[in-house]
Amino acid sequence: MIPAQPDAGSEERRPTLLLLVYCWDLLLAILAVFGALAALGGGVQLASGTKTYPLGLQILAAVSSAAYAAILAILAALLTRRQRWIRRVQILVFAGAIGLAAVSILLTEIGGGGLPTGPLLVTILFLLLDFAAIMVMTERRVAAWYVEPAPVPWYASGTLGFWVATSLLLLVLNNFV
C-alpha cells in the first residue's frame, strides 16, 4: 500500500505579498553592508566639504550598519515561517528605520546643515517604501499567516536593540558633539 501524500492544497498558501517584503529586506541588507564598508572610509562628504570622523566613531557606524544588515538578513531568512514574532520584529525594524531617518532629517534641519534635495528625496522614497512594507505586514492575509506563538529569540532582539541603540548614539554624536 502506498502512503497518502499530503495534498498541496491542504496547507494554506503563503501570501504573495511576503515576497515583496522579502525582496525589500534583501535589498536593504545589501545596501546596509555597503553602508558598513563606507563608514570605514574616514569621512562624510557634505555640501560644505568633507567631515572627518575619528576611528572609534567609524567603527561604531560600521558595526551599527552591519547590525541593521544582520537583522534584515535574519528576518528575510525566517519570513515565510509562521511564528508571530517574525511579523512583529519585521514591523519594528521598518518602524525603527522610519523613526531614525525622521529624527536624522529633523536634527540636520535644526542644526542648520540642511539636506540637499537629492539625498532628501531618496530618504523620503525609502521611508515610503518602509511604510508600504509595514502596510503589507499588517494586511489581513499576511497577519493571518503568522499564527504560531513563539518568543522572540535572543539573537533577534539583541541585534535589533543593538542597531537601534547604536544608531541613536550616532545621531547624538553626529549632531551634538
MOJO-V769063 format. One record per residue. RES is the residue in one letter. SS is DSSP state (helix for helix, strand for strand, loop for the rest). NEAR is the number of other ideal C-beta (glycine too) atoms within 8 Angstrom. D_FIRST is the distance of its C-alpha to the first C-alpha in Angstrom with 2 decimals. Layout:
res:RES ss:SS near:NEAR d_first:D_FIRST
res:RES ss:SS near:NEAR d_first:D_FIRST
This chain:
res:M ss:loop near:2 d_first:0.00
res:I ss:loop near:3 d_first:3.80
res:P ss:loop near:4 d_first:6.42
res:A ss:loop near:4 d_first:9.15
res:Q ss:loop near:4 d_first:12.13
res:P ss:loop near:6 d_first:15.44
res:D ss:loop near:5 d_first:17.57
res:A ss:loop near:5 d_first:20.72
res:G ss:loop near:4 d_first:22.84
res:S ss:loop near:5 d_first:21.68
res:E ss:loop near:6 d_first:24.00
res:E ss:loop near:4 d_first:27.61
res:R ss:loop near:4 d_first:29.09
res:R ss:loop near:7 d_first:31.88
res:P ss:loop near:9 d_first:35.32
res:T ss:loop near:6 d_first:36.68
res:L ss:helix near:10 d_first:40.07
res:L ss:helix near:13 d_first:38.83
res:L ss:helix near:7 d_first:38.86
res:L ss:helix near:10 d_first:42.60
res:V ss:helix near:13 d_first:43.25
res:Y ss:helix near:11 d_first:41.22
res:C ss:helix near:8 d_first:43.38
res:W ss:helix near:10 d_first:46.53
res:D ss:helix near:14 d_first:45.64
res:L ss:helix near:11 d_first:45.18
res:L ss:helix near:8 d_first:48.38
res:L ss:helix near:12 d_first:50.35
res:A ss:helix near:13 d_first:48.99
res:I ss:helix near:9 d_first:50.14
res:L ss:helix near:8 d_first:53.51
res:A ss:helix near:13 d_first:53.84
res:V ss:helix near:11 d_first:53.36
res:F ss:helix near:8 d_first:56.17
res:G ss:helix near:11 d_first:58.15
res:A ss:helix near:14 d_first:57.74
res:L ss:helix near:9 d_first:59.06
res:A ss:helix near:7 d_first:61.88
res:A ss:helix near:11 d_first:62.98
res:L ss:loop near:9 d_first:64.00
res:G ss:loop near:7 d_first:66.37
res:G ss:loop near:6 d_first:69.31
res:G ss:strand near:8 d_first:70.43
res:V ss:strand near:6 d_first:69.72
res:Q ss:strand near:4 d_first:71.43
res:L ss:strand near:8 d_first:73.21
res:A ss:loop near:5 d_first:75.53
res:S ss:loop near:4 d_first:78.50
res:G ss:strand near:4 d_first:77.43
res:T ss:strand near:7 d_first:75.11
res:K ss:strand near:7 d_first:74.49
res:T ss:strand near:6 d_first:73.67
res:Y ss:loop near:10 d_first:71.61
res:P ss:loop near:6 d_first:71.87
res:L ss:helix near:6 d_first:69.14
res:G ss:helix near:6 d_first:67.82
res:L ss:helix near:10 d_first:67.34
res:Q ss:helix near:13 d_first:65.65
res:I ss:helix near:9 d_first:63.16
res:L ss:helix near:11 d_first:62.56
res:A ss:helix near:12 d_first:61.95
res:A ss:helix near:12 d_first:59.58
res:V ss:helix near:10 d_first:57.56
res:S ss:helix near:14 d_first:57.51
res:S ss:helix near:13 d_first:56.21
res:A ss:helix near:11 d_first:53.61
res:A ss:helix near:12 d_first:52.47
res:Y ss:helix near:15 d_first:52.11
res:A ss:helix near:15 d_first:50.03
res:A ss:helix near:10 d_first:47.89
res:I ss:helix near:14 d_first:47.18
res:L ss:helix near:14 d_first:46.31
res:A ss:helix near:11 d_first:43.94
res:I ss:helix near:11 d_first:42.30
res:L ss:helix near:14 d_first:41.83
res:A ss:helix near:11 d_first:40.60
res:A ss:helix near:6 d_first:37.94
res:L ss:helix near:9 d_first:36.74
res:L ss:loop near:12 d_first:37.48
res:T ss:loop near:6 d_first:33.93
res:R ss:loop near:7 d_first:32.91
res:R ss:loop near:6 d_first:33.25
res:Q ss:strand near:10 d_first:35.78
res:R ss:helix near:10 d_first:38.98
res:W ss:helix near:11 d_first:41.35
res:I ss:helix near:12 d_first:40.53
res:R ss:helix near:12 d_first:41.86
res:R ss:helix near:9 d_first:44.90
res:V ss:helix near:14 d_first:45.83
res:Q ss:helix near:14 d_first:45.38
res:I ss:helix near:11 d_first:47.82
res:L ss:helix near:9 d_first:50.17
res:V ss:helix near:12 d_first:50.27
res:F ss:helix near:13 d_first:51.18
res:A ss:helix near:10 d_first:53.67
res:G ss:helix near:12 d_first:55.16
res:A ss:helix near:13 d_first:55.61
res:I ss:helix near:12 d_first:57.29
res:G ss:helix near:8 d_first:59.52
res:L ss:helix near:12 d_first:60.53
res:A ss:helix near:11 d_first:61.38
res:A ss:helix near:9 d_first:63.37
res:V ss:helix near:10 d_first:65.30
res:S ss:helix near:9 d_first:65.95
res:I ss:helix near:11 d_first:67.36
res:L ss:helix near:8 d_first:69.43
res:L ss:helix near:11 d_first:70.85
res:T ss:helix near:11 d_first:71.68
res:E ss:helix near:10 d_first:73.54
res:I ss:helix near:7 d_first:75.34
res:G ss:loop near:7 d_first:76.34
res:G ss:loop near:5 d_first:77.95
res:G ss:loop near:9 d_first:75.89
res:G ss:loop near:7 d_first:74.30
res:L ss:loop near:10 d_first:71.17
res:P ss:loop near:7 d_first:71.65
res:T ss:helix near:6 d_first:70.11
res:G ss:helix near:6 d_first:67.39
res:P ss:helix near:8 d_first:65.78
res:L ss:helix near:10 d_first:66.20
res:L ss:helix near:8 d_first:64.34
res:V ss:helix near:8 d_first:61.49
res:T ss:helix near:11 d_first:61.27
res:I ss:helix near:8 d_first:61.22
res:L ss:helix near:8 d_first:58.48
res:F ss:helix near:10 d_first:56.33
res:L ss:helix near:12 d_first:57.13
res:L ss:helix near:8 d_first:56.04
res:L ss:helix near:9 d_first:52.75
res:D ss:helix near:12 d_first:52.09
res:F ss:helix near:10 d_first:52.93
res:A ss:helix near:8 d_first:50.55
res:A ss:helix near:13 d_first:47.77
res:I ss:helix near:12 d_first:48.63
res:M ss:helix near:8 d_first:48.39
res:V ss:helix near:12 d_first:44.93
res:M ss:helix near:13 d_first:43.81
res:T ss:helix near:8 d_first:45.24
res:E ss:loop near:10 d_first:43.70
res:R ss:helix near:5 d_first:41.68
res:R ss:helix near:8 d_first:38.24
res:V ss:helix near:14 d_first:38.78
res:A ss:helix near:10 d_first:40.02
res:A ss:helix near:7 d_first:37.00
res:W ss:helix near:12 d_first:34.70
res:Y ss:loop near:11 d_first:36.15
res:V ss:loop near:6 d_first:34.98
res:E ss:strand near:8 d_first:34.10
res:P ss:loop near:4 d_first:37.07
res:A ss:loop near:7 d_first:38.07
res:P ss:loop near:4 d_first:41.48
res:V ss:loop near:9 d_first:43.14
res:P ss:loop near:7 d_first:42.74
res:W ss:helix near:6 d_first:46.06
res:Y ss:helix near:7 d_first:45.85
res:A ss:helix near:13 d_first:45.59
res:S ss:helix near:10 d_first:48.33
res:G ss:helix near:8 d_first:50.51
res:T ss:helix near:12 d_first:50.28
res:L ss:helix near:13 d_first:51.00
res:G ss:helix near:8 d_first:53.90
res:F ss:helix near:10 d_first:55.33
res:W ss:helix near:14 d_first:55.28
res:V ss:helix near:10 d_first:57.02
res:A ss:helix near:8 d_first:59.57
res:T ss:helix near:12 d_first:60.51
res:S ss:helix near:12 d_first:60.71
res:L ss:helix near:10 d_first:63.06
res:L ss:helix near:9 d_first:65.10
res:L ss:helix near:12 d_first:65.42
res:L ss:helix near:12 d_first:66.57
res:V ss:helix near:9 d_first:69.23
res:L ss:helix near:9 d_first:70.37
res:N ss:helix near:8 d_first:70.53
res:N ss:helix near:10 d_first:72.51
res:F ss:helix near:5 d_first:74.68
res:V ss:loop near:5 d_first:75.45
